[in-house]
Amino acid sequence: MPHGADPQIGLSKAIRQFRKERHLSQESLALTAGLHPTWISHLESGRVNPTWANMRRIAAGLEVPLSMLAARAEELERKFQKIDQKI
């Protein structure tokens, strides 16, 4: 992971959820978004954070508005923060 980059767990989970809801493999999403499948895997596991340009590509590949992807990421991030607070 790049120095200074915090994993975006909510975003990682949101991308995975949308991908699975659409019955897409990581490879097919990568192909549609113009990205490498390994990078999609790293993204979904929280090892890398996307640039804004790549977020637009991913949203297009998932066929969802970027705002919808961001909203779900925020929702999941709050969920994981609550779990962390309980531990």
ABEGO torsion letter per residue (X at the ends): XBBGBBBBAAAAAAAAAAAAAAGBBAAAAAAAAGBBAAAAAAAAAGABBBBAAAAAAAAAAAGBBAAAAAAAAAAAAAAAAAAAAAX
